Amino acid sequence: MSAAPTSEPLSTPQDWLRAAAGMTDAIRERDWSATSLGPRDNWPESLRSLTRLMLASAQPMFIAWGPQATWLYNDAFVPILGTKHPTALGLPALTEVWREADAVLAPLFAQVFAGHSVQMDDFALDLDRDGTLREAHFSFSYTPARDEAGDVRGLFGVCTETTRHVIGERRLAQVTARQRQQFEQAPGFIIVTSGPEHTVDFVNEAHRRMFGSQDWVGRTIREAFPSLEGQGLFEQLDGVFSTGEPFEAAGSEVRYRRGPDAPEEQHFLSFVYAPIFDEHGHVEGVFCEGFDVTAQHRAQTVLTQREEQLRLAIEAAEVGLWDVDQVNGTLFWPPRVKAMFGISPEVPVTMADFYQGLHPEDRERTSLAFAAAVDPVSRDLYDVEYRTVGKEDGVIRWVAAKGRGVFNDDGVCTRVIGTAIDVSARKHAEEHLRLMVNELNHRVKNSLATVQAIVTQTLRSASVTPVIREALTGRILALAKAHDVLTETRWTGANLQEIAEQAAGPYRHLGPGFEIKGPPVVLPPRTAIAMALAFHELATNAAKYGALSSERGQVSLTWTAEPSPAGGVLLEVEWRECGGPAVVAPQTTGFGTRLIERSLSADLGGQARLSFEAEGLVCRIEALVHDEPTETVAGVTWPAGG
């Protein structure tokens, strides 16, 4: 810095600081004699003129004059000083006023005092203006201040604080970078364009992955993605930019190529074009975000097709769907279900119509079944057949209904959904068939009775022994009883337990009698008849010659049933006698033995063996039981070909 100027007395006593306000008063009232500038009246004209210029300006200005760079400033500069005002006036600029920034400012001051101007924009300084060192930014111009001789005697500064602007821009840049990072990581594809030509500014990873847009930035969308031409997407972009109105597409079909030689792909996209506005409210770009919903679209297409197939199947099967809203107490019945209750299609219905429409004899049973379906503990399947009495026509109909309750997380049934089918025709056919079956059974029993009478009459001949007469009559009766059991099940099969109990019935009064034990087994008709005849022969023989002929005698009839690797069930039956007379193997084979060991083996598809053990007769029967093929006629199942 140059040496301080020689103080010279003013040529006029008039005060050169004519204005009287703010910093002008502060400079006038300051005692300058203790500073390097000396008394104010002795300041050189160059400093006076520069001071008057500074004080008259609305722009923040300051002067650093003399060897200590003594600090002067105007009113506009006061906010920049903060708490340093007013004590900063007249202090050395670097060592006192801005001592925390001396290392940064000193080289700049040295350039100016060497005669060089300095211009800085958004210059960063760490300043203490409120007791805390904080970041600050300034745009300023430092100009050498010369005296009358042209020597540099000080520094004249014009500055504007840009701290708020710089930090705001930085924060905006950080926010923008953070947004771009979020956009980059977003699951949906994002692209940002600017200008009416839609120049690409940004694409995220999802967009690059889906469209191959790695090199799009800086190119217009039409240049970068020419395969979209002719699908209206460019025109929609133009419309958003020109009108400022967003555009939204849901599941829109889009065809494109990822590159000039790449194959065309078909996708379904849901996306939105949103305008980007500048600070004046003018559209400057378009933001696009979207998702590839191709998989969902295809799944929905399949679902729609299946729903249509289901609708057609329901229509073909004449099934009615119903839905009970347990929360609001409402009932949905389509016209088909209403017809089952004799109600017109347009008439609204409630649960009261359901209960009132039930036949009195079926109301309690059906109501209990529905209650079990909505019970959170049982949650039973609602599966019931009931009669209805038409509300409008009084016609009695049969309905087969099925349904299932829907329960929330608290276990409360909120809905019951199900189906209903009018099965009146089937029920009438079943009733008619039942009458026919009963009539047929009656006639079969009459025929067997006639056969029995003819046999009895024929066997009255003196040449026929009573033993033969009784044996033949008993066998016919056993056959008739087996027919009774099968008739009750419409010849679909007979329970082995029932066949055994039927054989034991006539002999329960003899001695300790029978022990019958085994798991549930249903025998097909042919096997059931063969087993009934075998049990009859064994029981008759036991009553005459075996265990049942003795007061202490007993018969144990047991069986096991296990799944067979060849299919069906492997049945093992054991007839064991004990407590009777001594057993002696017969010298000849009678009809009963042949029936059991030969005919029974053939009918059972297995084998039957008689063993004359010391304790009593033992008969072991092994049979492979298969379900016989069946067919349904008028809703009733019968053995196929029966």
C-alpha positions, 0 to 999 in steps of 0.5 A: 500500500502507498503511504498515507497522504499529507493532511492539508487544511481546507480552503473553506470553512464550510462542511463538505458533508452537506447531507445529514442522515444515517452514515453521513451523521456517523462519519461527521460525528466520528473522531477521526483524529485517532485514526490514520486518516486524521481529522476529517477537515484535513482529508484530501479532496479525492477522499472527500469526493469518493466519500460523498459519492459513496454516501449518496449511492443506494448500492452497498459501497465502502472505502478502505483508505490509507496504510491501515485500509481504514474502513468507511461505508454507506447506509446500504452496506450496514446490513452486510456488517451485521453486529459489526456496525457501527463499531467497524467505522474507522477501524482497519479493514483487514486486521479489525473489521474482517480479521476472520477473513484477512488471509483471503482478503489481503491478497485481493487488497494488495492487488488493488493497492498495486493499481489493479482492479479486482472483479469477483462473482459469488465470492465465498468468505467465512465471516463472523457477523453475529457472533458465529462464523458463517458462510457468506457470498459476494459479487464485488468490484474493487477499484484503486482509489487515487489521490490528486497526484494519481497515486493509489491511496485506497480501495473503493468497493462496490458489492452485493451480498449473494449468500442467500442466492448461492445457498438457495441455488446449492440447496436447489441443486441438492434437491434436484440431485436427490430427486434425480437419485430418487427418480433413478431408483424409482420402480417405474420408468421416468423420462424428462424432456424440455422445449417444444421439440421434447429434448431428452434431459433425463431417463432413469434406470428402469427406462433404460432397461425397458427401452434401451435409452442409454444414449437418449439424453440431448436428443429429441424424443422423435430422433431417439425413439422413431419407432413410436411414430404413428401411434399418437404418443408424440402428438400427445406430448405436443398437446401437453406442452402446448396446453399445459394439461396432463395426459394419462393412459391406462393399459395402452398398447405400445409397439416399439423397437429398442434399436434400428435392427431390433425386433418389434415388441408389444407392450401395454403401458400405464403412464402420465405426461405432466407439464413442467412449468417455469417461474412465470407459469410457462410450460418448459418441459414434460415429465413422464412416469409409467409402468409396464402392465403387460403381464397384468393385461395378459392376466386380465385377458385370461381372467376375462376369458375364463369369466366368460367361459364360467358365465357360459358354463353357469348359463348352460348348467342353469346355476344361479349365484347368490350373495349374502352381505352379513354386515349390511343384511342385504341379499343378492339374487339373480332372476334365476334364483328368484324364479326358484322361489316363485318371485319375479325378476324385478322384485327386490328380495331380503333374507326374510324372503328366503326364510319365508320361501322355504317349505315348512318341513325343510325350514328348520333343517335349512336354517340350521345348515346356514347358521353353521356356515356363518358360525366362526367356530364350525365354518361348515360348508353350506350344502343342503337340498330343500323345497320352496313354496313359490311366493307368487305362484305357490309352486313347490320346487326342489333346490340344491344349494351350496355356499361358503362363509367369508370371514374377516381377521376378527373371525366375523362372517361378512359374506356368504357366497354360493350357488343354487340349482333347481333340481325339481326334475331330478327329484321327481325322476328320483321319486318315480324311480324309487316307486319303480324300484320298490315295485320291482323289489316287491315283485322280486320278493314275490318271485323268490317266495314263489320259488321257495313255495315251489321248491318246498312243494317239490321237496315234500317227496318222500325221497327228499330228506328234511335236511336237504329241504331245510338247507335249500329253503334256508339258502333261498331265504338268505339270498332274498335277505341279501337282495333286501339289503342291496335294494335299500342301497339301489344295488350300489353295494352293501355294508359287510357289517350288515351282511354279517349281522343278518347271518347272525340274527337267527342264532343270537339266542344260542349260547354266547353267540356271535362276536362281530368286529371289523372296519366299515367295508362296502361290498359290491353287489356280486361280492355281497351276495356271495358273502351272504350265502357263505355266512349263511352256510357257515352259520347253519353248519355251526348251529347243527354240528359246530359251536352254536350247537353247544351252550358254551360255543361261540363264533368270532367273525372278524375282518381287516381291510387294507389298500391293495397295491393293485388297486381296491381293498384287500379284505381278509375275513376270518370265521372262527368257532370254539367251545363246540363239539369235537371237530372231525373233518368230513369224509366227503365234500358237501354242497356247503363246502363246495359253495364256500371253497369254489363258488365263493372263491370265483365270485370274490376274485380271491380264495376261501379255505376251511380248516377243521382245527381241534378248537373248532372250524376256521374259515379264512376268506381273502377277497380283492374288493373293487368298486363296480362301475356305475351309471346314473339314470335320472339322478340315481346311481346303479351298477353299470349294465344292471 
